[in-house]
Amino acid sequence: MTLPTHAQAFEVLLLQAADEGRDAALFGGAACRVRDAALPFLIGEKFPEIYLEFPLAGEPFLDVTLLYGELDEDARIDSALAAGCEDIISFYARERAKDESIGFGFEIDCSGPVPSAAGVHFQPRSRTDLVAPFCEAVGSSGKAALYLSQDERMAQGWPLAFFGMFRGRADSPLRVCGYLKEGERHACAADPDRLARALEQAGFTAYDEAMLAQAACVLGLAPADADFQLDVLGDGSLGDMFAIDVRFDSMSSEDVCKSFANGAGAAIMAKLREWGIADERMAHVADMAFTRGVDLWADDGSCVPFGFTLVPGWLKVRWRGGVLQPAKMYMKASAGPVVKEGAAVKNE
């Protein structure tokens, strides 16, 4: 048996995600729509880092995010959803070959019957010199000044690291994001007033004491790292959205079941359900988790251990105007050659 193609591997993972009634219960029947939309985006020698996004309360839907490593400059996506992205891909491929710390990808909104034009995600981290040329490649050169100005405003411990542009949404804000440093995360969890000062310095004022207490609680329950998100409007002011992404450490499916039965996963999900932003569908997360390693035969006759992984990547808790919105889960879908460490499967 030869190694599976990216398309075949993705279909295995999506079938697992949608199995046992989860397509209807969690995704609103959108699994096939996501498959069709995402398949042309499976470019690159390595399987992209893929996240399946769905809400834990409210109307079910399924979106997909694909993040790339190295790409060839002439790589192209045969999809109308990626129309006009040729210069973006070429720019990223050139810069990634020189600096592997940067990242790039697409987010495809499949919540409606016809997917929107794919949004773009760029992670310059400290390479702020790449922000302007990337935005020029997108055709939105004015967004660069918004990002760089906002980065200068951020409090210590709150640096920006990446941003997203929703090309398919008219007058959409620039979504700016950063990784919250561990010491700052713990400090804000213990002192909501510290969190308020950081938000004020950033220019975000759409909060109240209840939101600060909730956000501090989320930061305290986070089992691993967390990042934050803000929206920058066209005039440079901030919108009324603030989000915290609670990240999960890499886990096997067995570890996921334990975490969501009586560990860190269970603790934070119980709190979200208490607040009314998650419901009974959260029980499907552990059932969906999947880690499998199989021995396959490459075209040259060699045996290659190959792994499939579907585990929680992060959980988004979001406020608008200080009011909690339905929580979202992002399941990380991975596939490719692996090395085995005991009973666990680890991606190379």
C-alpha positions as CSV (number, residue, x, y, z in Angstrom):
1,M,0.0,0.0,0.0
2,T,1.4,3.4,-0.9
3,L,1.4,6.4,1.3
4,P,-2.0,8.3,1.3
5,T,-2.2,11.6,-0.5
6,H,-3.0,14.7,1.4
7,A,-6.6,14.5,0.1
8,Q,-7.0,10.9,1.3
9,A,-5.5,11.7,4.7
10,F,-7.8,14.7,5.2
11,E,-10.9,12.6,4.2
12,V,-10.0,10.0,6.8
13,L,-9.7,12.7,9.5
14,L,-12.9,14.4,8.4
15,L,-14.8,11.1,8.4
16,Q,-13.7,10.5,12.0
17,A,-14.7,14.0,13.0
18,A,-18.2,13.6,11.4
19,D,-18.8,10.0,12.5
20,E,-21.5,8.8,15.0
21,G,-23.9,11.7,14.2
22,R,-21.4,14.5,14.9
23,D,-21.8,16.0,11.4
24,A,-25.4,16.9,12.2
25,A,-25.0,17.6,15.9
26,L,-21.8,19.7,15.8
27,F,-21.3,20.8,12.2
28,G,-24.9,21.3,10.9
29,G,-24.3,18.8,8.1
30,A,-21.4,20.8,6.7
31,A,-18.7,18.1,6.6
32,C,-19.1,17.4,2.8
33,R,-19.1,21.2,2.1
34,V,-15.9,21.6,4.1
35,R,-14.3,18.6,2.3
36,D,-15.0,20.0,-1.1
37,A,-13.8,23.5,-0.1
38,A,-10.6,22.4,1.6
39,L,-9.3,19.8,-0.8
40,P,-7.7,22.3,-3.3
41,F,-5.9,24.0,-0.4
42,L,-4.0,20.9,0.5
43,I,-0.8,22.1,-1.1
44,G,2.8,21.7,0.0
45,E,5.0,18.7,0.4
46,K,4.0,18.3,4.1
47,F,0.4,17.9,5.2
48,P,-0.8,21.4,6.4
49,E,-1.7,22.1,10.0
50,I,-5.4,21.9,9.9
51,Y,-8.0,23.1,12.4
52,L,-11.7,22.2,12.3
53,E,-13.8,25.0,13.9
54,F,-17.2,24.5,15.4
55,P,-19.4,26.1,18.1
56,L,-20.2,24.5,21.4
57,A,-23.5,26.3,21.6
58,G,-25.9,28.0,19.2
59,E,-26.4,27.2,15.6
60,P,-24.0,24.4,14.5
61,F,-21.5,25.0,11.6
62,L,-18.0,23.9,10.5
63,D,-15.2,26.1,9.2
64,V,-11.6,25.1,8.4
65,T,-8.2,26.7,8.8
66,L,-5.1,25.5,7.0
67,L,-1.6,26.6,8.1
68,Y,1.5,25.9,5.9
69,G,5.2,25.2,6.4
70,E,7.5,25.5,3.5
71,L,5.9,26.0,0.0
72,D,7.2,26.3,-3.5
73,E,7.0,29.8,-5.0
74,D,4.9,28.4,-7.9
75,A,2.4,26.5,-5.7
76,R,-1.1,27.4,-6.7
77,I,-4.6,26.6,-5.4
78,D,-7.1,25.5,-7.9
79,S,-10.2,27.1,-6.3
80,A,-12.2,30.3,-6.8
81,L,-12.0,30.7,-3.0
82,A,-8.3,31.5,-3.4
83,A,-8.6,33.8,-6.4
84,G,-6.0,36.6,-6.3
85,C,-3.8,34.8,-3.8
86,E,-0.9,33.9,-6.2
87,D,1.3,36.8,-5.1
88,I,0.6,36.0,-1.5
89,I,1.7,32.4,-1.8
90,S,4.9,33.4,-3.8
91,F,5.8,36.0,-1.3
92,Y,5.3,33.7,1.7
93,A,7.3,30.9,0.0
94,R,10.3,33.1,-0.6
95,E,10.3,34.5,2.9
96,R,9.6,31.2,4.6
97,A,12.7,29.7,2.9
98,K,14.8,32.3,4.7
99,D,13.0,32.3,8.0
100,E,11.0,29.3,9.3
101,S,9.6,31.2,12.3
102,I,7.0,32.9,10.1
103,G,3.7,31.3,9.2
104,F,0.8,31.6,6.7
105,G,-2.5,30.0,5.9
106,F,-6.1,30.3,4.9
107,E,-9.4,30.3,6.8
108,I,-12.5,29.1,4.9
109,D,-15.9,30.1,6.2
110,C,-18.3,27.2,5.3
111,S,-21.1,28.3,7.6
112,G,-23.3,29.2,4.7
113,P,-24.4,27.1,1.7
114,V,-21.7,28.8,-0.5
115,P,-18.2,29.2,1.2
116,S,-16.9,32.8,1.2
117,A,-13.5,33.8,-0.3
118,A,-10.8,32.4,1.9
119,G,-9.5,34.7,4.6
120,V,-5.7,34.9,5.0
121,H,-3.6,34.5,8.1
122,F,0.0,35.7,8.5
123,Q,2.2,35.2,11.4
124,P,5.2,37.5,11.2
125,R,6.1,37.2,15.0
126,S,9.0,39.6,15.4
127,R,9.4,40.1,11.6
128,T,7.5,43.3,11.5
129,D,9.5,44.2,8.3
130,L,7.4,41.6,6.5
131,V,4.0,43.1,7.4
132,A,3.9,45.8,4.8
133,P,5.0,43.6,1.8
134,F,2.6,40.9,2.8
135,C,-0.3,43.3,3.0
136,E,0.7,44.7,-0.4
137,A,0.6,41.2,-1.8
138,V,-2.9,40.8,-0.4
139,G,-3.9,44.1,-2.0
140,S,-4.6,45.7,1.3
141,S,-1.5,47.8,1.9
142,G,-3.3,50.1,4.3
143,K,-3.8,47.2,6.8
144,A,0.0,47.2,7.5
145,A,-0.1,50.6,9.3
146,L,-3.1,49.4,11.4
147,Y,-1.2,46.3,12.6
148,L,2.1,48.1,13.3
149,S,0.4,51.0,15.1
150,Q,-1.6,48.6,17.2
151,D,1.6,46.6,18.0
152,E,3.2,49.7,19.4
153,R,0.3,50.3,21.7
154,M,0.3,46.9,23.3
155,A,1.3,46.5,27.0
156,Q,4.4,44.7,28.1
157,G,3.7,40.9,27.9
158,W,1.1,41.4,25.2
159,P,3.0,41.6,21.9
160,L,1.3,41.0,18.7
161,A,2.4,37.9,16.7
162,F,-0.1,37.4,13.8
163,F,-3.1,38.8,12.0
164,G,-6.0,37.8,9.8
165,M,-7.9,39.4,6.9
166,F,-11.3,38.2,6.0
167,R,-11.3,38.9,2.3
168,G,-14.8,37.6,1.8
169,R,-16.4,40.0,4.3
170,A,-17.1,43.6,3.3
171,D,-15.6,46.2,5.6
172,S,-14.2,43.5,7.9
173,P,-11.7,44.6,10.6
174,L,-8.1,43.5,10.9
175,R,-8.0,40.6,13.4
176,V,-4.8,41.0,15.4
177,C,-3.5,38.3,17.7
178,G,-0.7,37.6,20.1
179,Y,0.6,34.9,22.5
180,L,0.1,35.9,26.1
181,K,3.3,35.3,27.9
182,E,3.0,32.8,30.7
183,G,3.9,35.1,33.6
184,E,1.5,37.7,32.3
185,R,-1.3,35.1,31.9
186,H,-0.9,34.0,35.6
187,A,-0.7,37.6,36.7
188,C,-3.9,38.6,34.9
189,A,-5.7,35.5,36.2
190,A,-4.8,36.6,39.7
191,D,-5.6,40.3,39.2
192,P,-8.4,41.4,36.9
193,D,-7.3,45.0,37.4
194,R,-4.0,44.2,35.7
195,L,-6.0,42.7,32.7
196,A,-8.0,46.0,32.6
197,R,-4.9,48.1,32.4
198,A,-3.5,46.0,29.6
199,L,-6.8,46.3,27.6
200,E,-6.9,50.0,28.3
201,Q,-3.4,50.5,27.0
202,A,-4.3,48.6,23.8
203,G,-7.3,50.9,23.4
204,F,-10.0,48.4,24.2
205,T,-12.7,49.8,26.4
206,A,-15.7,47.5,25.6
207,Y,-15.6,45.6,28.9
208,D,-17.1,45.7,32.4
209,E,-16.3,44.1,35.7
210,A,-18.1,40.9,34.9
211,M,-16.1,40.4,31.7
212,L,-12.9,41.0,33.5
213,A,-13.8,38.4,36.1
214,Q,-14.7,35.9,33.5
215,A,-11.6,36.5,31.4
216,A,-9.4,36.2,34.5
217,C,-11.2,32.9,35.3
218,V,-10.5,31.6,31.8
219,L,-6.8,32.5,32.0
220,G,-6.6,30.7,35.4
221,L,-8.2,27.5,34.1
222,A,-6.1,27.4,30.9
223,P,-4.2,24.1,30.9
224,A,-1.4,25.4,28.7
225,D,-0.6,28.6,26.7
226,A,-3.2,31.2,25.7
227,D,-3.4,33.8,23.1
228,F,-5.6,36.9,22.7
229,Q,-7.5,38.5,19.8
230,L,-8.7,42.0,19.0
231,D,-10.3,43.7,16.0
232,V,-8.7,46.9,14.5
233,L,-11.2,49.0,12.6
234,G,-10.3,51.1,9.5
235,D,-9.8,54.3,11.6
236,G,-7.3,52.5,13.9
237,S,-9.7,52.2,16.8
238,L,-10.6,48.8,18.3
239,G,-13.9,47.0,17.8
240,D,-15.9,45.6,20.7
241,M,-14.6,42.0,20.3
242,F,-12.0,40.4,22.7
243,A,-11.2,36.7,22.6
244,I,-9.0,34.3,24.5
245,D,-7.8,31.1,22.9
246,V,-7.1,28.5,25.5
247,R,-4.6,26.0,24.1
248,F,-4.2,22.3,24.9
249,D,-1.0,20.5,25.1
250,S,-0.4,17.8,22.4
251,M,-2.3,14.7,23.7
252,S,-3.1,11.2,22.5
253,S,-6.8,10.4,22.2
254,E,-6.6,8.5,25.6
255,D,-5.2,11.7,27.2
256,V,-8.0,13.7,25.7
257,C,-10.6,11.4,27.2
258,K,-8.9,11.7,30.7
259,S,-8.6,15.5,30.5
260,F,-12.3,15.9,29.4
261,A,-13.5,13.4,32.0
262,N,-11.9,14.7,35.1
263,G,-8.9,16.9,34.2
264,A,-8.2,20.4,32.9
265,G,-10.5,19.9,29.9
266,A,-13.4,19.0,32.2
267,A,-12.8,22.0,34.5
268,I,-12.9,24.6,31.8
269,M,-15.8,23.0,29.9
270,A,-17.9,22.9,33.1
271,K,-17.3,26.6,33.6
272,L,-18.3,27.4,30.0
273,R,-21.5,25.3,30.5
274,E,-22.2,27.2,33.7
275,W,-22.0,30.4,31.8
276,G,-24.3,29.1,29.1
277,I,-21.7,29.3,26.2
278,A,-21.3,25.6,25.8
279,D,-24.0,22.8,26.0
280,E,-24.2,19.0,25.9
281,R,-22.4,18.9,22.5
282,M,-19.1,19.4,24.4
283,A,-19.3,15.7,25.3
284,H,-18.6,14.9,21.6
285,V,-15.1,16.4,21.8
286,A,-13.5,13.4,23.6
287,D,-15.4,11.0,21.4
288,M,-14.0,12.7,18.3
289,A,-10.4,12.5,19.4
290,F,-8.4,10.1,17.3
291,T,-4.8,9.0,17.2
292,R,-3.7,6.1,15.0
293,G,-0.4,4.9,13.7
294,V,-0.2,2.4,10.9
295,D,2.7,0.9,8.9
296,L,2.4,1.7,5.2
297,W,4.6,0.9,2.2
298,A,6.2,3.7,0.2
299,D,6.7,3.5,-3.6
300,D,10.3,2.5,-3.1
301,G,9.2,-0.6,-1.0
302,S,10.2,0.8,2.4
303,C,8.0,0.6,5.4
304,V,6.9,4.0,6.7
305,P,5.0,4.4,10.0
306,F,2.2,6.8,9.2
307,G,0.0,8.6,11.8
308,F,-3.5,10.3,11.9
309,T,-4.3,12.6,14.8
310,L,-7.4,14.5,15.6
311,V,-7.2,16.2,19.0
312,P,-8.3,19.5,20.6
313,G,-6.0,22.4,19.5
314,W,-7.6,25.3,21.2
315,L,-10.9,26.6,22.6
316,K,-12.0,30.1,21.9
317,V,-13.8,32.2,24.5
318,R,-15.1,35.4,23.1
319,W,-16.9,38.6,24.2
320,R,-18.7,41.3,22.2
321,G,-19.4,44.5,24.1
322,G,-18.5,42.7,27.3
323,V,-21.1,39.9,26.6
324,L,-20.0,36.3,26.3
325,Q,-20.6,34.6,22.9
326,P,-20.9,30.9,22.2
327,A,-17.6,29.1,22.7
328,K,-15.8,27.5,19.8
329,M,-13.6,24.4,19.6
330,Y,-10.8,24.0,17.2
331,M,-9.8,20.4,16.6
332,K,-6.3,19.9,15.2
333,A,-6.1,17.4,12.3
334,S,-2.7,16.1,11.5
335,A,-1.3,13.3,9.2
336,G,2.1,12.2,8.0
337,P,5.1,10.0,8.7
338,V,5.7,9.6,12.5
339,V,8.1,8.4,15.0
340,K,6.8,6.2,17.8
341,E,7.6,6.8,21.4
342,G,6.2,3.9,23.5
343,A,2.5,3.7,22.8
344,A,2.2,7.3,21.7
345,V,2.4,8.6,18.1
346,K,4.3,11.8,17.6
347,N,4.4,13.8,14.4
348,E,7.8,14.5,13.0
